[in-house]
């Protein structure tokens, strides 16, 4: 049965990007799953529980020490050393690779402070005293050593690894999963129904569809000074602009951009002879917030649910089934209605 092993790569990041790329390539060639700092910001204290979880889920731990000690946590310990200490405490099978000649490392990739160099030296010494380390001088050399080291580690410390779901689940489990999916869909539908009836205002009492939303926006017209103009759009028009982006989920700033574009096009209908500078159009925050609240109250959009890196602090939005249904009804192209033949043609056809 094919198994894939996950390897956690622990090192400083900005100074070892090329080296980490070589390690990742080596691991992929061995059908392994690389895991490490690319997944989350190692300098974020709030991400430490996530980091520990990824180390726990990994089969092997790969430590690389170059010329920098790295960012310190609140206790003055570098995050790379903190990851190493945790891996050792859990008994994780480990490979250690240290730079062969730290004195030759360029200044931009070497600790500038005396304190940093002392901490780096102490960390190297601690690792060398406990483990049989390998030494490298170039990214290519490091990649080859990681490949050979992992092959050896797999033999001395076999691990269960990850296996394809088709091998892990028998027919009874697949049937149970299918039943659970149906149950989840039913519960989600029920939750949506409850939210629309109890937590949200009745849609019947809300402005929607072809109802106009009139507001004031700031812009520059005909290269004159910035001013304010009153613009109106319908809620269906707003949904046409933001809906397609919401289908795949979009960030809050992307949503605002689509709203701005909607109002910009609306300004062109006010006076076709005037030219509005699109880059100058500004939608007041209170207006943007009101539109987002209205679209949520109408049940057209909701907060995004896709998993994203911990470092991504953006707010995301997604379209709801109700919003998608409304979008399709107002934007999908209808089949043309056949035109009737002129009366004279029909009359002549009947006379024949």
N, C-alpha and C positions, 0 to 999 in steps of 0.2 A: 504494500500500500504506500502511495506517495505521501511523504510528509514534508512540511516546510517548517524551518526553524526561524524564530524571530531573534534578531540580534540587536541589542541596545548599544548605540554608539555614544560614548561619553567623552567629551573633549570641550575645550574652548571652541568658539565658532568662527568669528570673523578672521582670525589668523590661520585657521586650518580648513578653509572652505575647499581648497583643491584636494587636500588630503582626505577630507570626508567624502568628497565626490568619488575618489578612487576606491575608498572602502565600500561605499554603496554599490559601485559597479561590480566590485569583487563579490559582494554578498549576493547580488542579483544573479551573477553567473553561477553561483552555487545554489540557486533556487531558494535563497533565504529572504526573509522579510526584514529590511532595515528599519530601525526605529531610533529616534533621537531628537535633538533640539529643533530639527526642521518642523516638528509637529507642534511645538509650543515654545513660548518664551521662557528660557531657563532662568531668567533674572526676575521672574514674577513669583513672589512668595506664595500667592494664591494658587499657583499651578503646581506646587510641590506635591500635593496629594495625587494629582494626575500623573506626575513624573514617576512617583513610587509605584503607581498602578501599572504603568507601562513596563517598568523594570520587572515587576512581579510577573507580568504576562510574557516577558521575554524568556527565551531558553538559555541565551548566553549574553555575557556582558563584555563589551570591547572598550578598553580604556586607551586613550591616545593622549600623550603629554608632549607638547611642543615647547614654545618659548614664553608662553604667558600662563599666569595662574588663573586669571579670569575674574569675573565680577564676584563680589562677596555678598553673602546673605547678611541678615541683621546681626548675626553672631560673629561675623568676621571670617567665616569659612567660605571658600570658593565653591560655586555650585558644582563644578566638576568633581572636586574632592567630596562634596556632600553626597553626590550620586554614588561615588566609589564606596564611601563608608556604608551607605545603605545596602549596596549590592553585596558587600562583604558580610554584613550582618545577617543577610538572608541566605547566605551560602550559595549565591549564584555562580555558576562556572564562569571563569574570567580569563580574558586574554589582555596582556598589558604591553603597549608599544611606546617606547620612549625615544625622543630624538637623540641621535647618536652624538652630535656635536653641537650643543646649544649655543656655544660661542660664535658659531657661523651663521646663526639665524639673523636675518635683517632686523634693523632697529625697529621698524614699524610693526614687527611681529614678535617683539621681545619685551619683557616687563621693563618699564622705564623707571619705576620707583624701587628704592632699596627694599622696602617692606614687601613688595610684590615678588622680587627676586628671592628673598629669604623664604617666603611662603612656598614658592615654586620648588626651591631646592629641598625644603623639608618634605614636601609632598612626594617628590621623586625618590628621595631616600627611603621614605616609608614604604612605597610601592616596591622598590628594589629589594628591600629586606624581607618581604613577604612572598613575592612572586618571582618566577623565572621569566624575566622580561626579554623582549626582542627590541632591537634598536634599528632605527631607520634614519635616512638622510634625505629622501625625496619622496614625493607622492607615489610615484610608480613603485618604488621599493616597498613602501608601506602597504600598497594594495596587494602585492604578491605575498608579503608576510602574513597579512590577514587571511588570505585564502588558505595558505598552508597551515596556519595556526588553527583555523576553524575546522579543517578536515581532521586534524589531530584531536582537537577538543571533542568533536563528535564521537570519536572512537573511545576516548577515555571517560567521557561524561555523556552517555546517550541520553537523549531527551525525547519525550513523546511528541513534541512539536504540534503543528496544526495539520489537520487532514481535511480534505474536501467534504462538504456537507453530505454529498451523495453516499460517502462511505460511513459517515458518522450516524446517519439516520436510517432506520429500517422502515418498512411500510407502515407499521402502526404509528410511529412517530410522525411520519409525513401526513397521515390522516388526521392525527391530533392537531398538528400545526395548521392544517387547512380549516379545521373546525374553529380553532382559536382565531384565525384571521377573520372568519365570518362573524364571530362574537365581537371582536374588536370593531369591525365595521358597524355592527348594530349599535354598540355602545357610543361610538363617535356620532352616529346619526342622532341618537337619543340626546346626547350632550348638546349637539348643535340646536336641536329642537328646543331644549330647555333654556338655552342661552337666549334664543330669539324670542321666547315667550315670557321669561321671567326677569332676565338681567338687562334686556335691551328694551328701548321704547318701541311701541307698536309702529311698524313700518307705515301703516296706513296714515299715521299722523305726521310723517316726516316728508320733507320736500325731496322729491326724487324724479327719476325719468326725465320728462321734458320740462320740468319746473326749472325756472331760471335762478341762478345764483349770481347776484350782482355784488361786486366789490370794487375797491379802488386799488390800483397797482401803480408803481412808480416806473417810469421809463423816459427815454429820450426820443422825441419825435422831430424829424426833419433837421437833425443836428442842432436843435435848439437846446436850451437849458433843461435839465431834468425837471419833470413835473408829474402830476398825478392825474390819472384818467379813470373814469368809471367803465368797467367792462362786465359783460354778462355772458355766462356759459350755462349750459344745462348739465344736469348730473350725468345724463347719458353721454354727453360729449366728454366730460372728465373721465368717465369709465373707459371710453374708447381709447384715450391717450395712455392711461396708467394700466389698464387691464392686461395687455400683452406682456408687459414687464413683470406684472405680479404673478403670472402663470408659472414662471420659473423662479419666483422669489426675487426681490430687488431690495437694495439698500435704501435707507430713508432719503439720502441725497439724490438717488436716481429717481425716486418717486417725485420729489420736489421739482426735478428737472422736467419730468413729463407734465406736471401741473403747469409749470411756467410756460412750456411750449404751447399748451392748450390756450392759455390766456393771450400769448403772443399772437397766435393765429386769429383769436377773436378780435384783437385790436385792428387787424387788417380789414375787418368787415365794417368798422366804424367810419373810416374815411379812406377809401381805396387810393386816393391821391396823396395821402401822407405816408411817410416811410418811418417805421418804428425800428430802432436799433435793438435787435434781439438780445445782444449781450448786455444791454442796459436794463432789461426787464427785471424788476425785483418784486417778488411776491412777499408781502409782510408775513412774519412768522405766525401772527395770530390768524391770518387767512389760511395759511398752509395747515395749521393745526385744526382749524375748523373743518376743512375739507377732509382731513384724515379721520376726524371724529365722525363726520357724517357718513363716510364710506364704511366705517366700522359699524355705526348704528344701523345702516341699511343692510348689514350682513354681507357686504361685498368683499371685504378684505379683513385679514387677521394677522397677528404677529407671525413671522416666519418660524418654521420648525426644523429646518435642516441643520445638521451638526456642522459646526465650524470650529476653527482653531481657537484656543483660549485667548490668543492675542487679538482676535477680531472683535472689537468692541462696538461695531456698527449695529444699528437697529435695522432689522429686515422685515419685509411684509410679503404676504402671499395672498393669492386670490382664494376665495371660498367657493364651494360648489354653487352657492346661490349667486355669487358674483360672476362666476364663469358662465352660468346659465344666462344671466342678464347680458353679459358681454356678447355672447353668441347671438342672442336675439336682436341686438341693436347694431352689430357690426358685420355679421355674416352676410354674404351677398345672396340675395334672393333670386330665384329663377325668374327670368323675364316673363311677363304675362303676354301671351300672343295677342296682337292687335286684331280687331275685327276688320273685315273688308269694308270698304266704303259702301254706303247704302245703294248707290247706283249699280255697283257690281253685283250685290246680292239680288237686286231687283231683276237685272238682266239674266242672272243665273236661274231664278225661279221661272221666268217667262219661257226659258228654253225647256 
